[in-house]
C-alpha cells in the first residue's frame, strides 16, 4: 500500500478558514466575563466589525475570589449564584434571538480546584460553554477592546488591566501585543491575603503599598519609550469618575496626583464611610484602595503622570473577538494565528533562535497535515504542536545543557494565548521530548496525564523530532518535505539546499520514536538541490 500527498509546507500561521462561511452583518452576539469580584453580561448588535449597539447588559456581584483565594475552592453558594445568573442570561439571550455567545472565566475559576464543577453546571443548566482563559488571553482581549476606542497611531502604549485576581501589564501598538506579563496581584486577592489589617485603613494602605512595591516590569525598559498609560477595569473607571474628569467619547483621564489624593482619602475612610460619603457600591468599597495602589505602582514604573481610562475591558474584547471570528469565517485558522503570535512573543522574551523555531514549526505542521491518516489527531492538537515546535529550544536561554527540560519549565510556567491552561502541560511536554529520552511514566508532568493525553504527547513529539532533525544545523536548508507511506516505511522526500549529512544523522536518532509509535521507519530521499 502507498499513500501520497501533495508536497506543501504552508506558511505560518495558516490562513485557511475552518470555522465555516463568513456571516453577514448585522450580527447579534453576547459576551460573559466571569471575574473574581463579579461577572458581567453584554448583548450587542454589530452593524460592521467596529460598531455596535448595546442591546442588554447586567453586572452580578458574586465574589468568587473570596473563597477561591483563601481556600483554593469556589464556595457552593458562589457556584449556585453564578449558575443562577447564567440561567437569567440564557433567557435574555433567547429573548433577543442571539445564537452566538462566548463566556470566559479568569483567575478565580482558573485556579480553583473545583472550577470544573462550575464549568460543568453552567453548560448543563444554562447551555453555555464557559472557557477558562489565561492572563495573556485577558491582555489580548483588553487590547482588542481598547484599540476600537483609541487611536494607537504609530506609538507604543502600555496597558494595565486590573481584575480581582490578577493584573496584566502589556506593551502594545496598533498591530498587537509585543509582550505581556500577568501578576497575581488583583484587588480581591490583595484584600483577602492582607485582610488582617482591614480594620485599620491607614495601616492597611501602608501594607498594601509595600506589597505593591514588589511589582516589577522587567521588559519595559528595553523596548518602551514613554507615550501613554492606558488602564482598564471597574476600579480605575470609578477612580476616574470620583476625580471628576469629564468623559470624551467614553474616555476619562486621571492624573497621578489625583490618584495619590484618592489613596490618601481612602486610607482614612472606613468601609461604611466609603459607601456613605462617596456613594461606592458595597462590592467596590473594600477593593478600591488595593486597586488604586496597584494602578499607582504601575504608573510609577511606566513613568506616566496621567492615566487614560477608555471605559472598556474584557467583555468588550470578547464581543469584538467573537465578531471577528464570525465575520471572517476563520474560527480554527484564526485560533492558530493567535497561538502563533503568542508563541513568538514568548520566544522573543527568551531570545530564542526565531528562524529555527519558525522553520521547525512549519515543517512539523506540514508533516501533521500530510500524515493525518497516520496519527489520527484532532485539530486542537495542531495548535499544541505549533506552539511546542516554535518554543522547543527556548530553554537554551538558561543553558544549552538539558535545555529540553528548561524549555518544559519555561513553557509550563508561562501563558500562550489560544492555549487553554489545562493544555499548556501538553505543549511543555511536546517541547521537552524534542530530544533525548522518550516519554516515561515517571517523568514530571507526563506522569499526571491521562492515558489519552499521554498518547497525544507521544504522537506530537514524534512529529516534532522529525521536523527538528531536518533543521539540525539551524540553517533552514530543507525547503519543504513530502511524506509518503510505503508499507512499513515513511519516505521523506526533501527539497533542499546542500548535502544534509548532519540532518540525516539526526533523523536516524530522532526518528526512532516515530518508528516505535507508528510502526513506520523514517528515511530520506531527495528532490531538488540548489547550492
N, C-alpha and C positions, 0 to 999 in steps of 0.2 A: 504493500500500500504506500502511496506517496501523496502527501498533501503539500500544496504550494500556495504561496500568497504573493501578491504583487509587492515588490520592494518599496518600502516607504519609511522614511524617518521624519515624521511630522514635526513641524516647529512647535516649540512650547511657548506659551500654553496653547493647547489645541483650540481652534476657533469654531469647530463644527458644533451646531446646536443639537442637543439631545434632549431638550426639555419640551419638545412639541412646537407647533407653529406659533408664531408671534400673535398675541391677542390685540385687537383694535381698541382704540380709545373711543369713548370714555371707559375707564376701568374702575370698578369698586373693589376696594381691598380693606383689610383690617389688620391691625398690629396690636400685640400684647407684650408688655415688658414687665417681667416679674423680678422686681428688685428686692433688696434686703429690708427696706423700710416700708415699701408699698408696691402695689402693682397697678399698671396703667393700661387702659384700653383706648384705642382710637380707630374710628372708621372714617374712610375718606373716599371721595370720587375724584380721580385724576382725569383732567382734560388733555394732558400731554405728560411726558416724563418728568416735568419740572413743576407743574402747577396742580394744586388740588383744592377741593372744598371739603372742610371737615363736616361729616355727617353726624357723628356722635362721639363722645369721649367720657371717660369716667376714671377716677382715681380711687382705689380701695386701700385703706390704711391697714395693712396686715404686716406687722414687723416680723417677717420670717427670720431675720438675722438675730433676734433676741435669744432664742434657744439654740439656733444653729451655731453661733459663735461662742456660746457658753458651754454647750454640751456636745456639740458635733452632730446634733439631730434636730430636725424640724419638729415642733410640738404638734401633737394630734389636733389641738384646737386650731392652730395656724393652718394646718393642711386642710381641715374641714372648711374654714372660712375662705381659703383660696379657691378650693373646688367650687364652693357656692358662688363665688364671684365669677368663675369661668362659666358656670351654668347660665348666669344672667347675661354674660357676654354672648353666649351661644344664641340665646333668644333674640338679642338685638341684631346679631349678625344675620340670623334667618329672616327677621322682620325687614331688614334692609336689602335682602336678596343678594348678599355677598357670598361668593363662592371661594374666594382666595384669602386665606388667613395665615398669618405667621405669628407664633408665640415663642418668646425666648426667655430664659431664666439665667440669672447671673450668679454671683458668688455664694449666696446663702444656700440655694438649692444645689449648686455645683459641688460645694464642699461637704454637704450633709450626707451622713451615712444612709439616711432613708430618703434622700432626694428622689430616688427612682420610684418610691411609693407615690409621691405627689405626681410625677410624670404619668405613671400608670393610671391613677384615678382621674386625672384631667382628661386623658384620652378616652377612658371608659365611660365617664359620666357626662362629659361635655362634648366629646367628639372632636377635640382639638389636640393636635400634637404639640408638645412643649419641648423645645430644643434647648439643651444646655450649651451655653456659649462661653468662650474664654475671654479673658481680659483684652486680648488683642482683637478679638472679634468685636467686643464692645467699642474699642477705639475706632475700628474701621466703620462701624455703623454711625458713630458720632460724627466722624469726618464726612460721611455721605450726607448727613443732615445739615451740617454746618456749611458745606460748600454750596448748598442750594440757597442759603440765606445770605452768605457773604461772598464778595469777590476777592479771591485769593491773589489775583494778579500773577505777577512773576515772583512773588516773595515767598519765603518760608515762614510758617506760622507755628507757634506752639499751642497745642490743645491740651486742656486738662479736664477730665470728666470724673467727678467725684460722686460715687454712689454710697450705699450703706455699708458695703463690704470691701470695696477697693477703690483705688484712684488710678486712672490710666493717664499717662502723660505721653504725648506723641509729638513728633516733628513732622509737619506735612506741608505740601503745596497743592496746587490745583490738580496735579496728576495723581496724587496718592500719598500714603503714609511712608515716610522714609525710615523711621524707626519708632518703636513704641515700647513702653515698659509699664507693667502693671504692678502696683504695690498694694499689699494687704493693709491699707490704712484708710478704710471707709469710715464714715461718720458714725454709723451704728456700731461697727466693730470697736472703734475707739471708745465709745460710750460704755460698751459692755466690758471691755477689758480693763478700763480705768475707773470703773464705777465706784470704787471705794472712796473716791474724793468728790463724788457728785453732790454731796450736801454742802460743800464749801466752794462756791463758784470761783472765787479768786484763786484758791489753791488748785482747783481742778484745771483752770486755764493755764496756770504755770506748768502743771504736769503735762498737759496736752502740748504746750509749746516745746517742752523738752523732748517729748516723744516725736513730734513732727519734725524736729531738727535733725532727726536721723535720716530723713528722706533725702535721697541723692538722685541726681540725673546725670550719670557719668558720661553719657554720649553727647550731651547738648553742646558742650564747649568745642567739640571737634567739628561740628557740622553747622552750627547755627549762628547767624548774625541777628541780634535782637530786632524784631519787627513789631510783633503784637502777640499778646497772650489772649487766647480765647478760652473761656470757661463755660462748662455746661453742667446741668444738674439742678434739681429743685432748690437746693440751699443757696447757690450763688444767685439764682433768679430772685429769691426772697431778699437776699442781702442787697442786691442792686435796687430792688423796689424800696426797701427801707432807706436807702441812701438818697432817694428822691430823684434819681436820674430819669429823665423822660425817655420813653421808648421811641425810636425812629425805625420804622419798618420792622417792628418787633424786637429790635436790638437795643440793649441798655449798656451803660458803661459804669464802672465803679473804680475809683482810684484806690491806690494802696493806703493813702491817708484816710479815706473814708472807711476802708476795711479795718484799719487799725482802731478807728473810733468805735466801730461796731463791736470789735473784740473787747475793747475796754468796757463798753456798756454791758454786754452780755456777761462779762466776768463779775459784775456787781449786781446782777439781777437773778433772782431765784427763778425756778421753772414756772411757778404760778405768775410771777411778775412779767415774765416774757410773754405769757399768754394774755394777761390783763392789760398791760401797758402798750405792748407792741402789736397785739392782735395776731399772734402766731398760732397756727394750728397746734393741737396737743402733740402730734407726732413730729412736729417740726421744732418745737420749742426746746427740746432737750438735745437735739443733734446739731443745731445750727452753730453752736460755739465750736465743737470739734471741726465742723466743715470750714468755718471761717479761718481757723488757724491753719488748716492744711492748704487752703487756697492762698493764704498769705505766704506760706513757706514756698510754694511753687512759684509765686510771683517773684519772691526774692531770688530764687535760683535762676529764674529767667531774666532777671534784671528789668522787669516790667513795672512801670509806675501806674499803669492803667490796665484794667481787665475788661475785655469785650464780652458781653453776655448775649448771645444770639437768641436765647429762648427756645432752643430745640435740643434734642438729645437722642437717646437710643431708640425710642418708639418711632420717632420720625424717620430715623435711619432705616429701621425695619420696613417702613412703608416704601421709601424710595428704593431700597434693595429689592423688595418683592416686585414692585412695578417694573424695575429694570429687567428683572428676570422674565416676567410675563410678556413684556413688550418686545424683548429680543428673542424669546423662544429658546434661549440658550441655557436652560437650567443646569444640566450636568457640566457642559463645557465651561460655563461661567464659574462654577464652583472650582473647577481646575485652575482657572486663571487666578482666582483668589488664593488658592493653595500655592501656586507657582510664585506669585508676588510675595506672599508671606514667607515662603522658604528662602527666597532671595534676600529679603530684608534680614532674616535671622542669620543667614550665612555671611552676609556682609558685616554683621556685628562682630563675627569671629574671624574676619579677614580670610575667608576661605578662598580656595582656587576656583573662582567663578566659572571660568571657561571649562574646566574639568567637570565641575558639578553640573553645569547646564548640558554638557555633551553626554555624560553618563546617563543623566535623566532622559535625554532624548532617545538614546539607544535603548534604554530599559523600557520606555513606553512603547517604542516600536516593536520590541520583542513581545511585550504584553499583548498588543493588538494582534500581531500575527499568530500568536500561539494560544489564542482564546480557547480553541477546542481542546488544547492540551492541558492547560492549567485550570480551566473551569471557574475562574474567579469572577467577582462581581465588579460593576463599575466603580463602587466606592473604593475597592482595592487598588484601582488605578491611581487614585489620588494619594493613597498611602505610599505606593511605590514611587510616585513622582516626588513627594516630599523626602522620603528616605534616600532616594538616589541623589537628589540635589544636595543633601546635607551629610552624606555618608562620611565625608572627610573633615567635618568641622572640628572634630576632636584634636586635630593637629594644632589648633590654637593653644592647647595645653601642652601637648608633647606628641611627637611622632610615635614614640614607643606606646603601644596599647591605645593608639588613637581611636580604634574602633569602640573601645569601652568608654573613652572620653566622649565620643560622639553620642553614644547612648545616653550618658548622663546629661549632656547639654541639651539634647532634644527633649528628654523626659522632663526636664525642669524648665522648659520654655513653653511657648504657646505659638501655634501656627493657625492663622485664620483659615477657616474651611475644614479644619481637622477637629472633630469632636474630642473633648477631653478624654473620654474613655477609649479613644483610638490612638491617642498620642503614644502610649507604650508600644503599639504595633509599629509606628513609624520609627521609634527609637531602636527597636529590636531589628527591624529590617536593615537600618544603617549599621548597627552593631555587627551583624552577620555578613557584612560585605567582605570580610577577610577572616583568616584564622579559623578558630574552632566552629564546628557546626552546632546548631541548636541542641542543647541538652536540658533534661528535665530540671536539673538543679540550678540553672542559670538565673540570675537576677531578672525579675520582671517576667521572663518566659515561664517560670515555674507557676506564676499566678494566673496564667491564661487558661481559658477553656480549651479542650482538645480541638474544637473548630478553629479558634483563633491561632492556636499553635500551627495548625496546618496552613493557615493563611500566611503567617510569618515565614514558614519554611519555603513555600512556593514563591513568594515575592523575593525573599533573599536569594533564592536560586537564580531568578531572573537578573537581579542586581549584580550578582557575582559575574555572570557572563558579560553584562554591559560594562562593568568596571574593568574586567580583564582586557576588553577591546580598546581601552584607553590607558593602558598600563604606564605609558611614558608621559601622560598628560600633554600630548601634542596634537590630539584630535586628528590622527592620521586615518582613522576609519570614517569615511564619509557617510556610509549607510550600510545596513545589514538586511539581508533577505534570508528568512528562516524557512527551511524545508525539512519535513519529517520523512525519513526513509526507514521503514521498519523500526529498528531499534537504535537509530542514529538521528542526530539533529545536525543537518548541514547548515552552516552559517556562511552564506556567500557574501563576501565583503567587497564594497567599492572603497578603495583605499589609496593611500599615498605611502610608498615605501615598502619595506620587506616585512615588517611587523614580527620580527623574531621574538621580541620580548612579550608581545601580546599573545602569541601562540603558546609560549611557555606558560604565561599566566592562565590562559584558558585551560590548559591541561590540569592545572592545580585547582582552579576555582570551579571548573565545570563538573567536579565530582559530586557536588551537592545536587545539581540538576539531574545528573545521571541516576543518582540514588532515588530521588523523589519521583521522577517521571519515567525512568527506565529508558532514557534516551541519552546516548553519549554524544556530546557536542564536538564538532570538528569544523575546521575552517577550509573553505575554498575561496578562490579569488575571482573577482570580476575585472573591473578596470583598474589600471595602475597609472598614477600620474606622479612624476618626480619633480 
